[in-house]
């Protein structure tokens, strides 16, 4: 396994965002969990608001942010899973 893998959401052909495949399991878990928690809190906040007057562009931007954070968390969880499987 390479020491780093490219995250899924890289805007350009040259990867800028990478995940260390050598990071400790607890660090990978913490990184993924913080992204999932951020999305969860944002969605809970949105659920409590009256967004009937929200602009479509605003909703689209919030959805884009949520998707990026979720994809980042999933990428980190993939590395975490690979490390766990290698240790079994």
N, C-alpha and C positions, 0 to 999 in steps of 0.2 A: 504494500500500500504506500502511495506517495505520502510525504510528510504534510502536504497541504492539498486540499481539493477546492476547486472553484465553487463558489455558491451559485445557485441557479439564477438568481436575479442580478446578473452583471449586464450593464447597459451596452458595453462595448465588446469587441472581439478579444480584447486583452483583459483577462480577469483581474479585477482589483480587490474584490471581496473574496477572502479565502477562509477555510476552516482548517485548523491544525488537526491532523489525524493523530498527533502525539499528545494532545492535551489530555489531562487527567479526566476521568469519567465525571467527577463531581463538577468540574469546570464546564464541561460540555453541557451537562444537565442544567446547571445554573444559567448558562447563556440561552439555551432553548426556553427554559421556564420563564425567564424574564421577558422574552418576546411574546410568548403565549399569554402571560399575565397582562402585558401592555394592551394586547388586542382585546382580551376579555374585559378589562376595565373600560376601554374605549367603547366597546359594544354595549356594556351595561349603562354607561353614561348616555349613549344615543338612545337606548331603549326607554330611558326615563324622560326624554325630551319630546316636546311636540315639534316634530320636524316637517309638519305639513307645509310650512312656508319655506322650507330649505330649497336652495337652488340645486338644480341637477348637477352642476359642476362641483358644488360642495360635497354632495353625496358621493360622486364619482371619486373625488380626491380622498375622502375618508375610506372608501372601499379599496383604493389603490394602496394606501398606507397599510391597511389591515392585511391585504394580500402579500405585500412585501414582508411584513413582520412574520406572518404565518409561514411563508416560504423559507425565510431565514431560519426560523425555528425548526422546520422540517428538515432542512439541510443539515443542521447541527445534530438533530436526532438521528439522521441517517448515519453520520459518522459515529455517534454514540453506539448505535446498534451494531455497526461493523466491529467496533472495538470489543464490545461484549461478546459477539460471536467468536472472535479470535481467541478470547480467553477461555472459552468453554471447551 
